Amino acid sequence: MLETVIAGVRFKNPVIAASGTFGYGREYADLIDVSALGGVCSKGLTLHPRGGNSGTRLYETPSGLLNSIGLENPGIPAFIEKELPLMKQLGTVIIANLSGADIDEYAEGAKLLDAADVDMVELNISCPNVKDGGIAFGLEPDMAASVCRAVRNVLHKPLMVKLSPNAPDITAVARSCVNAGADILSLVNTFKAMAIDVEARQPVFDNVSAGLSGPAIRPIALRMVWELAEMASVPIVGMGGIACTEDALQFLMAGADAIQVGTATFVQPSTMTDIIDGIASYMKKHNVKNIGKLKIRR
């Protein structure tokens, strides 16, 4: 009943752990049954190791969370050697989230992941925390297409592209990514935001701006998923402030084929398994036979 197939990959249910919020999965293994999830997205990965941003990295705000992690990760070769074998034991779909500082780095990373035992690659062109990479690619259609095309040329696995809500025209960026070979679109990443320490009279974050996630962004993210679902010719994975079954159902009804949950897991580790059970109960109550039937007809 909950099973869904996206770009040829079979998910036992449509609930996926969002990149950057679930580590490599094993970090939550003592708290929830990770194998019950539809899939797990790795932390954002770059070709070379990154130490991440300096200073404050997390800052709570009403109905949301600001983060400035800066893609801290061990690098793709170390991920493949040390983390991926453990992820493969989780019993769910494994999605590698790929980022980079330039097109060549994206392509080299994609080559390594293509040869690795991951089920799918999620291309991060929209991280608002890294000064020397992601955000430029995600904001402008031609730049988004260029990095998608470079990755598509070396990647034979399904390619999911994660879109930035900060783009002036997210629909144009989405269209360019699909034309460049994206099999799936995921949206949205965090919104560019900031906070000020009024006692110190200076920005909280060393980079000034950070990424806003959590329930505060949900209505905007939902609207973007609705709009893209109306025009996109590929499956959509929706995310942005999903914290309960009703939230997840709204995204599925708006046109998403699956959803990702992130910030809510920090608050309640069982959020995703609770949502899976909640979707199953809703479908049984309303006699909905498969996930796709939840979409609103237009």
DOTI-597287 format. One record per residue (C-alpha): residue number from 1; x, z, y; residue in one letter. Coordinates in Angstrom, 1 decimal. Each point is the difference from the previous one (the first is absolute). Layout:
REM residues N
NUM | X | Z | Y | A
...
//
This chain:
REM residues 298
1 | 0.0 | 0.0 | 0.0 | M
2 | 2.8 | 0.9 | 2.4 | L
3 | 2.5 | -2.6 | -1.2 | E
4 | 1.0 | -2.7 | 2.5 | T
5 | 2.4 | -2.9 | -0.3 | V
6 | 2.0 | -0.9 | 3.2 | I
7 | 2.3 | -3.1 | 0.0 | A
8 | 0.1 | 0.2 | -3.8 | G
9 | 1.0 | 3.6 | -0.1 | V
10 | -2.5 | 2.3 | -1.8 | R
11 | -0.7 | 3.4 | 1.6 | F
12 | -2.0 | 2.6 | -1.9 | K
13 | -1.7 | 0.9 | 3.2 | N
14 | 0.3 | -1.0 | 3.7 | P
15 | 1.7 | 3.2 | 1.3 | V
16 | 3.7 | -0.4 | 0.8 | I
17 | 2.5 | 2.5 | 1.5 | A
18 | 1.2 | -1.3 | 3.3 | A
19 | 3.7 | -0.6 | 0.7 | S
20 | 1.9 | 2.8 | 1.7 | G
21 | -2.6 | 2.6 | -0.9 | T
22 | 0.6 | 0.4 | -3.8 | F
23 | 3.7 | -0.2 | -0.4 | G
24 | 0.7 | -1.8 | -3.3 | Y
25 | -3.0 | 1.6 | -1.7 | G
26 | 1.8 | 2.7 | -2.1 | R
27 | 0.0 | 2.3 | 3.0 | E
28 | -3.7 | 0.5 | -0.6 | Y
29 | 0.1 | 0.0 | -3.8 | A
30 | -0.4 | 3.8 | -0.1 | D
31 | -3.0 | -0.1 | 2.3 | L
32 | -2.2 | -2.8 | -1.2 | I
33 | -0.2 | -2.5 | -2.9 | D
34 | 1.9 | -2.9 | 1.6 | V
35 | -0.9 | -2.2 | -3.0 | S
36 | -3.7 | 0.2 | 1.2 | A
37 | 0.9 | -2.0 | 3.1 | L
38 | -0.5 | -3.7 | 0.3 | G
39 | 3.5 | -0.4 | 1.4 | G
40 | 2.9 | 1.6 | 1.9 | V
41 | 1.8 | -1.6 | 2.9 | C
42 | 3.6 | 1.1 | 0.3 | S
43 | 1.6 | 1.3 | 3.1 | K
44 | 1.1 | -2.8 | 2.4 | G
45 | 3.1 | -1.6 | -1.5 | L
46 | 2.8 | -1.8 | 1.8 | T
47 | 3.0 | -1.9 | -1.4 | L
48 | 2.4 | 2.7 | 1.1 | H
49 | -0.5 | 3.8 | 0.1 | P
50 | -1.5 | 1.4 | 3.2 | R
51 | 0.2 | 3.6 | 1.3 | G
52 | -3.1 | -0.3 | 2.0 | G
53 | -0.7 | 1.1 | 3.6 | N
54 | 1.5 | 3.0 | 1.7 | S
55 | -1.9 | 2.9 | 1.6 | G
56 | -3.6 | 0.9 | -0.7 | T
57 | -1.6 | -2.2 | -2.7 | R
58 | -3.5 | 1.4 | -0.4 | L
59 | -2.4 | 1.2 | 2.6 | Y
60 | -3.6 | 1.0 | -0.6 | E
61 | -2.6 | -1.2 | 2.4 | T
62 | -3.8 | 0.4 | 0.0 | P
63 | -1.4 | -1.9 | -3.1 | S
64 | 3.3 | -1.6 | -0.5 | G
65 | 3.8 | 0.1 | -0.7 | L
66 | 2.8 | -1.6 | 2.0 | L
67 | 3.0 | -0.9 | -2.0 | N
68 | 3.5 | -1.3 | 0.9 | S
69 | 1.7 | 0.0 | -3.4 | I
70 | 1.9 | -3.2 | 0.6 | G
71 | -0.1 | -1.4 | -3.6 | L
72 | 2.3 | 2.5 | -1.5 | E
73 | 0.9 | -1.3 | -3.5 | N
74 | 2.9 | -0.4 | -2.4 | P
75 | 0.1 | -3.8 | 0.1 | G
76 | -1.5 | -2.5 | -2.4 | I
77 | 2.8 | 0.0 | -2.6 | P
78 | -0.1 | 3.8 | -0.3 | A
79 | -3.8 | -0.1 | -0.1 | F
80 | 0.1 | -2.5 | -2.9 | I
81 | 2.6 | 2.1 | -1.9 | E
82 | -1.2 | 3.5 | 0.6 | K
83 | -3.6 | 0.1 | 1.2 | E
84 | -1.7 | -3.0 | -1.6 | L
85 | 0.5 | 1.1 | -3.7 | P
86 | -1.8 | 3.2 | 0.8 | L
87 | -2.7 | -1.8 | 1.9 | M
88 | -0.7 | -2.2 | -3.0 | K
89 | -0.8 | 3.1 | -2.0 | Q
90 | -2.8 | 0.9 | 2.3 | L
91 | -2.5 | -2.2 | -1.9 | G
92 | -1.3 | -1.9 | 3.0 | T
93 | 0.7 | -3.2 | 2.0 | V
94 | 3.3 | 0.2 | 1.9 | I
95 | 0.2 | -1.6 | 3.4 | I
96 | 3.3 | -0.2 | 1.8 | A
97 | -0.2 | 0.2 | 3.8 | N
98 | 2.6 | -2.3 | 1.6 | L
99 | 1.3 | 0.2 | 3.5 | S
100 | 3.1 | -1.3 | 1.8 | G
101 | 1.8 | -0.3 | 3.3 | A
102 | 0.2 | -3.8 | -0.1 | D
103 | -1.3 | -3.0 | -2.1 | I
104 | 3.2 | -0.2 | -2.1 | D
105 | -0.3 | 3.7 | -0.9 | E
106 | -3.7 | -0.5 | -1.0 | Y
107 | 0.9 | -3.0 | -2.2 | A
108 | 2.9 | 1.8 | -1.7 | E
109 | -2.1 | 3.0 | -0.7 | G
110 | -2.8 | -2.2 | -1.3 | A
111 | 2.4 | -1.7 | -2.5 | K
112 | 1.0 | 3.4 | -1.4 | L
113 | -3.6 | 1.2 | -0.3 | L
114 | -1.0 | -3.3 | -1.6 | D
115 | 2.4 | 0.7 | -2.8 | A
116 | -1.1 | 3.6 | -0.3 | A
117 | -2.9 | 1.4 | -2.0 | D
118 | -2.5 | 0.4 | 2.8 | V
119 | -3.5 | -1.4 | -0.2 | D
120 | -0.3 | -1.1 | 3.6 | M
121 | 1.8 | 0.0 | 3.3 | V
122 | -1.6 | 1.3 | 3.3 | E
123 | 1.8 | -1.6 | 2.9 | L
124 | 0.2 | 2.4 | 3.0 | N
125 | 0.2 | -2.0 | 3.1 | I
126 | -1.7 | 2.6 | 2.2 | S
127 | 1.8 | 3.3 | 0.0 | C
128 | -0.1 | 1.4 | 3.5 | P
129 | 2.9 | 2.4 | -0.4 | N
130 | 3.0 | -2.3 | -0.5 | V
131 | 1.5 | -1.4 | 3.2 | K
132 | 1.9 | -2.8 | -1.7 | D
133 | -2.5 | -1.7 | -2.3 | G
134 | -3.6 | 0.3 | -1.2 | G
135 | -2.2 | 0.1 | 3.1 | I
136 | 1.2 | -3.3 | 1.5 | A
137 | -0.8 | -1.8 | -3.2 | F
138 | -3.5 | 1.5 | -0.2 | G
139 | -1.0 | -0.7 | 3.5 | L
140 | 0.4 | -3.7 | 0.3 | E
141 | -1.5 | -2.6 | -2.4 | P
142 | 3.0 | -2.4 | -0.1 | D
143 | 2.4 | 2.9 | -0.7 | M
144 | -2.3 | 1.5 | -2.6 | A
145 | -0.1 | -3.4 | -1.7 | A
146 | 3.8 | -0.4 | 0.1 | S
147 | 0.7 | 3.2 | -1.9 | V
148 | -2.9 | -0.6 | -2.4 | C
149 | 1.3 | -3.4 | -0.8 | R
150 | 3.5 | 1.2 | -0.5 | A
151 | -1.2 | 2.6 | -2.5 | V
152 | -2.5 | -2.3 | -1.7 | R
153 | 2.9 | -2.5 | -0.6 | N
154 | 1.8 | 2.5 | -2.2 | V
155 | -2.8 | 2.1 | -1.4 | L
156 | -2.1 | -0.9 | -3.0 | H
157 | -1.9 | 3.2 | -0.2 | K
158 | -3.3 | 0.5 | 1.9 | P
159 | 0.7 | 0.4 | 3.7 | L
160 | -2.1 | 2.4 | 2.1 | M
161 | 0.6 | 0.0 | 3.8 | V
162 | -0.7 | 3.2 | 1.9 | K
163 | -1.3 | -0.8 | 3.5 | L
164 | 0.5 | 1.9 | 3.2 | S
165 | -3.0 | 1.1 | 2.1 | P
166 | 2.2 | -0.3 | 3.0 | N
167 | 0.0 | -3.8 | 0.0 | A
168 | -1.8 | -1.5 | 2.9 | P
169 | -1.9 | -2.3 | -2.4 | D
170 | 0.1 | 1.4 | -3.6 | I
171 | -2.2 | -2.8 | -1.2 | T
172 | 2.6 | -2.6 | 1.1 | A
173 | 2.8 | 2.0 | -1.7 | V
174 | -2.1 | 0.2 | -3.2 | A
175 | -0.7 | -3.7 | 0.0 | R
176 | 3.7 | -0.8 | 0.5 | S
177 | 1.0 | 2.3 | -2.9 | C
178 | -2.5 | -1.6 | -2.3 | V
179 | 1.2 | -3.5 | 0.9 | N
180 | 3.6 | 1.2 | -0.6 | A
181 | -0.8 | 1.2 | -3.6 | G
182 | -1.5 | 3.4 | 0.1 | A
183 | -2.2 | 0.7 | -3.1 | D
184 | -1.6 | 3.2 | 1.5 | I
185 | -0.3 | 1.6 | 3.4 | L
186 | 0.1 | 3.8 | 0.4 | S
187 | -1.1 | 1.6 | 3.3 | L
188 | 0.5 | 2.0 | 2.0 | V
189 | 3.4 | 1.6 | 0.6 | N
190 | 0.3 | 2.7 | 2.6 | T
191 | -0.9 | -0.3 | 3.7 | F
192 | 2.8 | 0.3 | 2.5 | K
193 | -0.5 | 3.3 | 1.8 | A
194 | 1.9 | 2.9 | 1.6 | M
195 | 0.0 | 3.7 | 0.9 | A
196 | 1.6 | 2.0 | 2.8 | I
197 | 1.4 | 3.5 | -0.3 | D
198 | -1.4 | 1.5 | 3.2 | V
199 | 2.4 | 3.0 | 0.0 | E
200 | 3.1 | -2.2 | -0.4 | A
201 | -1.6 | -2.7 | 2.2 | R
202 | 1.2 | -2.8 | -2.3 | Q
203 | -1.3 | -2.1 | -2.8 | P
204 | -0.3 | 1.7 | -3.4 | V
205 | 1.7 | -2.8 | -1.8 | F
206 | 3.6 | -1.3 | 0.6 | D
207 | -1.4 | -3.5 | -0.3 | N
208 | -2.8 | 0.9 | 2.5 | V
209 | -2.7 | -1.8 | -2.0 | S
210 | -1.0 | 0.7 | -3.6 | A
211 | -2.7 | -1.1 | -2.5 | G
212 | -3.5 | 1.5 | 0.1 | L
213 | -1.9 | 0.4 | -3.3 | S
214 | -2.9 | 2.1 | -1.3 | G
215 | -3.7 | 0.1 | 0.7 | P
216 | 0.4 | -0.7 | 3.7 | A
217 | 0.8 | -3.7 | -0.8 | I
218 | -2.7 | -0.5 | -2.7 | R
219 | -2.8 | -1.7 | 2.0 | P
220 | 2.5 | -2.5 | 1.6 | I
221 | 1.7 | -0.7 | -3.4 | A
222 | -3.5 | -0.5 | -1.5 | L
223 | -0.9 | -2.5 | 2.7 | R
224 | 3.2 | -2.0 | -0.6 | M
225 | -0.6 | -0.1 | -3.7 | V
226 | -3.6 | -1.3 | 0.6 | W
227 | 1.2 | -2.7 | 2.3 | E
228 | 2.8 | -1.2 | -2.3 | L
229 | -2.1 | 0.1 | -3.1 | A
230 | -2.3 | -2.5 | 1.8 | E
231 | 2.7 | -2.6 | 0.4 | M
232 | 2.7 | 0.8 | -2.6 | A
233 | 0.3 | -2.2 | -3.1 | S
234 | 2.0 | 2.7 | -1.8 | V
235 | -0.7 | 3.5 | -1.3 | P
236 | 0.2 | 2.9 | 2.5 | I
237 | 1.2 | 3.5 | -0.5 | V
238 | -1.4 | 2.3 | 2.7 | G
239 | 1.4 | 3.2 | 1.3 | M
240 | 0.0 | 2.2 | 3.1 | G
241 | -1.2 | 3.6 | 0.0 | G
242 | -1.8 | -0.1 | -3.4 | I
243 | -0.5 | 3.7 | -1.0 | A
244 | -3.1 | 0.1 | -2.2 | C
245 | -2.3 | -2.1 | -2.2 | T
246 | -2.2 | -1.1 | 2.8 | E
247 | 3.0 | -1.2 | 2.0 | D
248 | 1.2 | -2.0 | -3.0 | A
249 | -3.5 | -1.5 | -0.6 | L
250 | -0.2 | -1.2 | 3.6 | Q
251 | 3.2 | -2.0 | -0.4 | F
252 | -1.1 | -1.4 | -3.3 | L
253 | -3.4 | -1.0 | 1.5 | M
254 | 1.8 | -1.5 | 3.1 | A
255 | 1.8 | -2.4 | -2.4 | G
256 | 3.0 | 1.7 | -1.4 | A
257 | 0.9 | -0.7 | -3.7 | D
258 | 1.9 | 3.3 | -0.1 | A
259 | 1.0 | 2.8 | 2.3 | I
260 | 3.1 | 2.1 | 0.7 | Q
261 | 0.0 | 3.7 | 0.8 | V
262 | 2.8 | 1.6 | 1.9 | G
263 | -0.2 | 2.9 | 2.5 | T
264 | -2.9 | 1.7 | -1.7 | A
265 | 2.2 | 0.6 | -3.0 | T
266 | 2.2 | 2.3 | 2.1 | F
267 | -3.1 | 2.1 | 0.7 | V
268 | -1.5 | 0.0 | -3.5 | Q
269 | 2.2 | -1.5 | -2.8 | P
270 | -3.1 | -0.6 | -2.2 | S
271 | -1.6 | -2.3 | 2.7 | T
272 | 0.6 | -3.2 | -2.0 | M
273 | -1.2 | 1.3 | -3.3 | T
274 | -3.0 | 1.5 | 1.7 | D
275 | -0.8 | -3.4 | 1.6 | I
276 | 0.3 | -1.8 | -3.4 | I
277 | -2.5 | 2.4 | -1.5 | D
278 | -2.2 | -0.3 | 3.1 | G
279 | -0.1 | -3.8 | -0.1 | I
280 | -0.8 | 0.1 | -3.7 | A
281 | -2.9 | 2.4 | 0.6 | S
282 | -1.3 | -2.1 | 2.9 | Y
283 | 0.1 | -3.2 | -2.1 | M
284 | -1.8 | 1.7 | -2.9 | K
285 | -2.7 | 1.4 | 2.3 | K
286 | -0.6 | -3.3 | 1.7 | H
287 | 0.4 | -2.1 | -3.2 | N
288 | 2.9 | -2.0 | 1.4 | V
289 | 1.8 | -1.7 | -2.9 | K
290 | 3.3 | -0.9 | 1.6 | N
291 | 2.1 | 0.7 | 3.1 | I
292 | -0.6 | -3.4 | 1.5 | G
293 | -3.7 | 0.5 | 0.2 | K
294 | 0.5 | 2.7 | 2.6 | L
295 | 0.9 | -2.5 | 2.6 | K
296 | -2.7 | -0.6 | 2.6 | I
297 | -1.4 | -3.5 | -0.1 | R
298 | 0.4 | -1.9 | 3.2 | R
//
